[in-house]
Amino acid sequence: MYDVGNSALVLLATSVIPIYFKSLADGPALVAWSYAETVASLVIALLMPILGSIADMQGMKKKFIVGTVGTGVVATVAMGFPTSAMAFLVIYVVSSIMLNSSMVFYDALLIDATTDDRMDEVSSQGYAWGYVGSCVPFIACLAVVLNTKSLGISLQTAMQVSFAITAAWWVAFTIPMLRNVQQTHYKPLQAHALRNATRGIGTTLRKIWADRGLRTYILSYFFYIDGVHTIIKLSTSYGSDLGIDGTQLVLALLVTQFVAFPSAIAYGKLGTKVGTKKMLLVGIAGYTFITLFAAFFLRTAREFWILALLVGLFQGGLQALSRSEFGKLCPKEHANEYFGFFDIFGKYAAIMGTFIVGTMTALTGNGSLGVLSIVVLFVIGFVLMLKTPDSRERAS
């Protein structure tokens, strides 16, 4: 249910919001948007290991979820009011930080909600229903944004309504998780938790680094998922700079959600049947092809539709199995602390990719070269994954 709730804002942030920001900005928006995403990711990367360690203590995971969701909802509603690009970006960064921080704590609840043998399927079901569920408020938002003239309202008013719908949906589908999922793996409550958590960062890093299998896995993840989230965050901004109609961009991404639903479920079942590692390799290879396609062939709305369909085939499954595989590899009583580092190494901290795209585009004046530059992230991730033992091999 929480995947259903938070995915509404994720979908809006990867489709309508960049296009709306372009209407507020002067000139090309890709560079400014890339750097804003980088700032948000850096803040999350700095905070999560510390907050994650505290959240591992008894009864703390859901408290952190309530705090980040509450702040994020307020920021989401507030995005509808600025009329300047800079003010909008500042509020968007706050909203993005809260959204993605809440997902870190939520991801760590996966090990409390199910067992290792069902983790691939449960994680995939979450992503799958998140894709479909997010379409409900998104379609309502589109109905408002695309019919401003007939409704007699401005684009800003339409966006205010859209942000309010998205925030309400996020809250509504957070409640079932808070009511029904209990934190069963935890560390005892400690005095001076913040000080101890800060001191414990080095210890956790040494534990991760000492575990060869976990070290190789998390490095692989660092590269390939950074590329995945770069594509998610910058696709509509890139398409908009190419001159593709905003309506075409949004509708194509909506189709991605429906394609991703069965694909994510299939990934979960195949991961259980043939091995999670094999399916992760398939997903990384698929995204390498997607990046090359975007750099060399994406010029019109038709190619963007093809790109959206390809992304739908691999996106949810790759994300879901990455989450479940790490959940099986990490120690359960330190899940939030480990997931904090997991998310630094790429899941929501798409630092390298957005920075590379923004810098290459700024230096060359060519967005295609900026997109092409992130292929290296997938290649490195693929090679490292080949060297990583999957969880079944570790268990045996």
C-alpha positions as CSV (number, residue, x, y, z in Angstrom):
1,M,0.0,0.0,0.0
2,Y,2.8,2.4,0.7
3,D,4.3,1.8,-2.8
4,V,0.8,2.8,-4.1
5,G,0.9,6.0,-2.0
6,N,4.3,7.3,-2.6
7,S,4.4,6.4,-6.3
8,A,1.9,9.1,-7.0
9,L,4.4,11.8,-6.3
10,V,7.2,9.8,-7.9
11,L,5.2,9.7,-11.2
12,L,4.3,13.3,-11.0
13,A,7.9,14.2,-10.3
14,T,9.2,12.3,-13.3
15,S,6.6,13.6,-15.8
16,V,4.5,16.7,-15.1
17,I,6.7,18.6,-12.6
18,P,9.8,18.9,-14.9
19,I,7.5,20.2,-17.7
20,Y,5.9,22.7,-15.3
21,F,9.3,23.8,-14.1
22,K,10.3,24.5,-17.7
23,S,7.4,26.9,-17.9
24,L,8.7,28.8,-14.9
25,A,12.4,28.8,-16.0
26,D,14.2,30.9,-18.6
27,G,15.9,28.9,-21.3
28,P,16.7,25.1,-21.2
29,A,15.7,23.5,-17.9
30,L,17.8,20.2,-18.1
31,V,20.9,21.7,-16.4
32,A,19.1,23.4,-13.5
33,W,16.9,20.3,-13.0
34,S,19.9,18.0,-12.9
35,Y,21.7,20.1,-10.3
36,A,18.5,20.3,-8.1
37,E,18.2,16.5,-8.2
38,T,21.9,16.2,-7.3
39,V,21.5,18.5,-4.3
40,A,18.5,16.5,-3.0
41,S,20.4,13.3,-3.5
42,L,23.5,14.5,-1.6
43,V,21.4,15.6,1.4
44,I,19.8,12.1,1.5
45,A,23.1,10.4,1.2
46,L,24.5,12.4,4.1
47,L,21.5,11.9,6.4
48,M,20.5,8.3,5.9
49,P,23.3,6.4,7.6
50,I,22.9,8.4,10.8
51,L,19.1,8.4,10.8
52,G,19.0,4.8,9.6
53,S,21.0,3.7,12.6
54,I,18.6,5.4,15.0
55,A,15.6,4.0,13.1
56,D,16.9,0.5,13.8
57,M,16.0,0.9,17.4
58,Q,12.8,-0.5,18.9
59,G,9.7,1.2,17.6
60,M,11.6,3.9,15.6
61,K,11.1,3.0,11.9
62,K,7.5,4.1,11.7
63,K,8.1,7.2,13.7
64,F,10.6,8.3,11.1
65,I,8.2,7.4,8.3
66,V,5.5,9.6,10.0
67,G,7.9,12.5,10.2
68,T,9.2,12.3,6.7
69,V,5.8,11.7,5.1
70,G,4.2,14.6,7.1
71,T,6.9,17.1,6.1
72,G,6.9,15.8,2.5
73,V,3.1,16.2,2.2
74,V,3.3,19.8,3.3
75,A,6.1,20.6,0.9
76,T,4.2,18.9,-1.9
77,V,1.2,21.1,-1.4
78,A,3.5,24.2,-1.1
79,M,5.0,23.5,-4.6
80,G,1.8,24.9,-6.2
81,F,2.4,28.5,-4.9
82,P,5.8,29.8,-6.1
83,T,5.9,31.8,-9.4
84,S,9.7,31.9,-9.7
85,A,11.9,28.9,-10.8
86,M,14.3,29.2,-7.9
87,A,11.7,29.2,-5.2
88,F,9.9,26.3,-6.8
89,L,13.2,24.3,-7.0
90,V,13.9,24.9,-3.3
91,I,10.5,23.6,-2.2
92,Y,10.8,20.7,-4.7
93,V,14.2,19.7,-3.2
94,V,12.6,19.6,0.3
95,S,9.7,17.4,-1.0
96,S,12.1,15.1,-2.8
97,I,14.3,14.7,0.3
98,M,11.3,13.8,2.5
99,L,9.8,11.4,-0.1
100,N,13.0,9.5,-0.7
101,S,14.0,9.5,3.0
102,S,10.6,7.9,3.8
103,M,11.3,5.2,1.3
104,V,14.6,4.3,3.0
105,F,12.7,3.6,6.2
106,Y,10.0,1.8,4.3
107,D,12.4,-0.4,2.4
108,A,13.9,-1.6,5.7
109,L,10.4,-2.7,6.9
110,L,10.5,-5.3,4.1
111,I,12.4,-7.6,6.4
112,D,9.8,-7.2,9.1
113,A,6.9,-7.8,6.8
114,T,8.0,-11.1,5.2
115,T,10.6,-13.9,5.1
116,D,13.6,-14.4,2.9
117,D,12.0,-17.0,0.7
118,R,9.1,-14.7,-0.2
119,M,11.1,-11.4,-0.3
120,D,11.6,-11.3,-4.1
121,E,7.9,-11.8,-4.7
122,V,6.7,-9.4,-2.0
123,S,9.1,-6.7,-3.1
124,S,8.0,-7.1,-6.7
125,Q,4.3,-7.0,-5.8
126,G,5.0,-3.7,-4.0
127,Y,6.6,-2.1,-7.0
128,A,4.0,-3.6,-9.4
129,W,0.9,-2.3,-7.5
130,G,2.7,1.0,-7.0
131,Y,2.9,1.5,-10.7
132,V,-0.7,0.8,-11.3
133,G,-2.0,2.6,-8.1
134,S,-0.1,5.7,-8.9
135,C,-2.0,6.1,-12.2
136,V,-5.3,6.8,-10.4
137,P,-4.3,10.2,-8.9
138,F,-2.1,10.9,-11.9
139,I,-4.9,10.6,-14.4
140,A,-7.0,12.9,-12.2
141,C,-4.1,15.4,-12.2
142,L,-3.8,15.1,-16.0
143,A,-7.5,15.7,-16.4
144,V,-7.1,19.0,-14.6
145,V,-3.8,20.1,-16.2
146,L,-4.8,19.3,-19.8
147,N,-8.2,21.0,-19.5
148,T,-7.3,24.3,-18.0
149,K,-9.1,26.3,-20.8
150,S,-12.4,24.4,-20.5
151,L,-12.2,24.6,-16.7
152,G,-11.4,28.3,-16.9
153,I,-8.4,28.1,-14.6
154,S,-4.7,28.9,-15.0
155,L,-1.9,26.4,-15.2
156,Q,-0.7,27.3,-11.8
157,T,-4.2,26.7,-10.3
158,A,-4.3,23.3,-12.1
159,M,-0.9,22.4,-10.6
160,Q,-2.1,23.5,-7.1
161,V,-5.0,21.1,-7.5
162,S,-2.7,18.4,-8.7
163,F,-0.3,18.8,-5.8
164,A,-3.2,18.6,-3.4
165,I,-4.5,15.4,-4.9
166,T,-1.1,13.8,-4.9
167,A,-0.5,14.8,-1.2
168,A,-3.9,13.4,-0.1
169,W,-3.2,10.1,-2.0
170,W,0.2,9.8,-0.3
171,V,-1.3,10.2,3.1
172,A,-4.2,7.9,2.5
173,F,-2.0,4.9,1.5
174,T,0.5,5.4,4.2
175,I,-2.1,4.6,6.9
176,P,-2.5,0.9,6.2
177,M,1.2,0.3,6.5
178,L,1.4,2.2,9.8
179,R,-1.5,0.2,11.2
180,N,-0.6,-3.3,10.1
181,V,3.2,-3.6,9.8
182,Q,5.1,-4.0,13.0
183,Q,8.9,-3.6,13.5
184,T,10.0,-7.1,14.6
185,H,13.7,-6.7,14.0
186,Y,15.4,-4.0,16.1
187,K,18.2,-3.0,18.3
188,P,17.5,-2.1,22.0
189,L,16.7,1.6,22.7
190,Q,19.9,3.5,23.6
191,A,20.8,6.7,25.4
192,H,22.7,9.3,23.3
193,A,21.3,7.6,20.1
194,L,22.5,10.4,17.8
195,R,26.0,10.4,19.1
196,N,26.2,6.6,19.0
197,A,24.8,6.5,15.5
198,T,27.3,9.0,14.2
199,R,30.2,7.1,15.8
200,G,28.8,3.8,14.4
201,I,28.9,4.9,10.8
202,G,32.6,3.8,10.5
203,T,31.9,0.5,12.1
204,T,29.0,-0.3,9.7
205,L,31.1,0.7,6.7
206,R,33.9,-1.6,7.9
207,K,31.4,-4.5,8.3
208,I,30.1,-4.0,4.8
209,W,33.6,-3.7,3.4
210,A,34.8,-6.8,5.2
211,D,32.0,-8.9,3.7
212,R,33.3,-9.6,0.1
213,G,29.9,-10.6,-1.3
214,L,28.0,-7.7,0.2
215,R,30.8,-5.3,-0.8
216,T,30.8,-6.3,-4.4
217,Y,27.0,-6.3,-4.6
218,I,26.6,-2.8,-3.1
219,L,29.3,-1.4,-5.4
220,S,27.5,-2.9,-8.4
221,Y,24.3,-1.4,-7.2
222,F,26.0,1.9,-6.7
223,F,26.7,2.2,-10.4
224,Y,23.7,0.6,-12.2
225,I,20.9,2.0,-10.0
226,D,22.4,5.5,-10.2
227,G,22.0,5.2,-13.9
228,V,18.4,3.9,-13.6
229,H,17.3,6.8,-11.4
230,T,19.1,9.3,-13.6
231,I,17.0,8.2,-16.5
232,I,13.8,8.3,-14.4
233,K,14.5,11.8,-13.1
234,L,15.7,13.4,-16.3
235,S,13.7,11.7,-19.1
236,T,10.9,14.2,-19.4
237,S,13.3,17.2,-19.0
238,Y,15.5,15.7,-21.8
239,G,12.5,15.0,-24.0
240,S,11.2,18.5,-23.4
241,D,14.5,20.1,-24.4
242,L,14.4,18.0,-27.6
243,G,11.1,19.8,-28.4
244,I,8.8,16.8,-27.8
245,D,5.2,17.9,-26.9
246,G,4.6,17.8,-23.2
247,T,1.3,15.9,-23.5
248,Q,3.1,13.1,-25.5
249,L,5.8,12.9,-22.9
250,V,3.3,12.5,-20.0
251,L,1.1,10.0,-21.8
252,A,4.0,7.9,-22.8
253,L,5.2,7.7,-19.2
254,L,1.7,6.8,-18.1
255,V,1.9,3.8,-20.4
256,T,5.2,2.9,-18.8
257,Q,3.3,2.4,-15.5
258,F,1.0,-0.2,-17.0
259,V,3.8,-2.1,-18.8
260,A,5.8,-2.1,-15.5
261,F,3.0,-3.8,-13.6
262,P,3.1,-7.3,-15.1
263,S,6.9,-6.9,-15.8
264,A,7.6,-6.4,-12.1
265,I,5.5,-9.3,-11.0
266,A,7.2,-11.5,-13.6
267,Y,10.6,-10.4,-12.4
268,G,9.7,-11.5,-8.8
269,K,8.6,-14.9,-9.9
270,L,11.6,-15.4,-12.2
271,G,13.9,-14.2,-9.5
272,T,12.6,-16.9,-7.2
273,K,12.7,-19.6,-9.9
274,V,16.0,-18.9,-11.8
275,G,17.9,-16.8,-9.3
276,T,17.9,-13.1,-8.4
277,K,21.4,-12.4,-9.7
278,K,20.5,-13.7,-13.2
279,M,17.5,-11.4,-13.4
280,L,19.5,-8.5,-12.1
281,L,22.0,-9.0,-14.9
282,V,19.2,-9.1,-17.5
283,G,17.8,-5.8,-16.1
284,I,21.2,-4.1,-16.2
285,A,21.8,-5.2,-19.8
286,G,18.4,-3.9,-20.7
287,Y,19.1,-0.5,-19.3
288,T,22.4,-0.3,-21.2
289,F,20.4,-0.8,-24.4
290,I,17.8,1.8,-23.3
291,T,20.6,4.4,-22.7
292,L,22.1,3.8,-26.1
293,F,18.7,4.1,-27.7
294,A,18.0,7.4,-26.0
295,A,21.4,8.9,-27.0
296,F,21.4,7.8,-30.7
297,F,17.7,7.5,-31.7
298,L,15.5,9.5,-29.5
299,R,14.4,12.6,-31.5
300,T,10.6,12.5,-31.8
301,A,7.6,11.6,-29.8
302,R,7.4,8.1,-31.5
303,E,10.9,7.2,-30.2
304,F,10.0,8.5,-26.8
305,W,7.0,6.1,-26.7
306,I,9.4,3.2,-27.6
307,L,11.7,4.3,-24.9
308,A,8.9,4.4,-22.4
309,L,7.8,0.9,-23.2
310,L,11.4,-0.4,-22.9
311,V,11.8,1.3,-19.5
312,G,8.5,-0.3,-18.3
313,L,9.9,-3.8,-19.1
314,F,12.9,-3.5,-16.8
315,Q,12.5,-0.7,-14.3
316,G,10.2,-2.2,-11.6
317,G,11.8,-5.6,-11.7
318,L,15.3,-4.3,-11.4
319,Q,14.4,-2.0,-8.5
320,A,12.3,-4.7,-6.7
321,L,14.9,-7.5,-6.9
322,S,17.7,-5.1,-5.9
323,R,15.8,-4.3,-2.8
324,S,14.9,-7.8,-1.9
325,E,18.4,-9.2,-2.6
326,F,19.9,-6.7,-0.3
327,G,17.3,-7.4,2.4
328,K,18.4,-11.1,2.3
329,L,22.1,-10.2,2.5
330,C,22.0,-7.7,5.4
331,P,21.7,-8.5,9.1
332,K,18.1,-8.1,10.1
333,E,18.5,-6.2,13.4
334,H,20.6,-3.6,11.5
335,A,18.4,-3.4,8.4
336,N,17.7,0.3,8.5
337,E,21.3,1.2,9.1
338,Y,22.4,-1.0,6.2
339,F,19.6,0.2,4.0
340,G,20.8,3.8,4.7
341,F,24.1,2.9,3.1
342,F,22.3,0.9,0.4
343,D,20.4,4.0,-0.6
344,I,23.6,6.2,-0.6
345,F,25.0,3.8,-3.1
346,G,22.6,4.7,-5.7
347,K,18.9,3.9,-5.1
348,Y,17.7,7.4,-4.5
349,A,21.0,9.2,-4.5
350,A,21.4,9.5,-8.2
351,I,24.3,11.8,-7.7
352,M,26.8,10.8,-10.3
353,G,24.3,10.3,-13.1
354,T,22.5,13.6,-12.8
355,F,25.8,15.5,-12.3
356,I,27.4,13.8,-15.3
357,V,24.4,14.5,-17.5
358,G,24.2,18.1,-16.4
359,T,27.9,18.8,-16.7
360,M,28.3,17.1,-20.1
361,T,25.3,18.9,-21.5
362,A,26.5,22.2,-20.1
363,L,30.0,21.7,-21.6
364,T,29.0,20.4,-25.0
365,G,25.6,22.0,-25.4
366,N,24.4,18.5,-26.5
367,G,21.9,16.6,-24.3
368,S,22.5,13.4,-26.3
369,L,26.1,13.3,-25.3
370,G,25.1,13.9,-21.7
371,V,22.8,10.9,-21.8
372,L,25.3,8.7,-23.6
373,S,27.9,9.4,-20.8
374,I,25.9,7.4,-18.2
375,V,26.3,4.1,-20.2
376,V,29.6,3.6,-18.3
377,L,27.5,3.3,-15.0
378,F,25.7,0.3,-16.4
379,V,28.8,-1.4,-17.8
380,I,30.6,-1.1,-14.5
381,G,27.6,-2.3,-12.6
382,F,27.2,-5.3,-14.9
383,V,30.8,-6.4,-14.5
384,L,30.7,-6.1,-10.7
385,M,27.4,-8.1,-10.6
386,L,29.0,-10.9,-12.5
387,K,31.5,-11.2,-9.6
388,T,28.8,-11.1,-6.9
389,P,27.5,-14.4,-5.3
390,D,23.7,-14.3,-5.0
391,S,22.0,-14.9,-1.7
392,R,21.3,-18.5,-2.4
393,E,25.0,-19.2,-2.9
394,R,25.8,-17.4,0.3
395,A,23.2,-19.4,2.2
396,S,24.6,-22.7,1.0
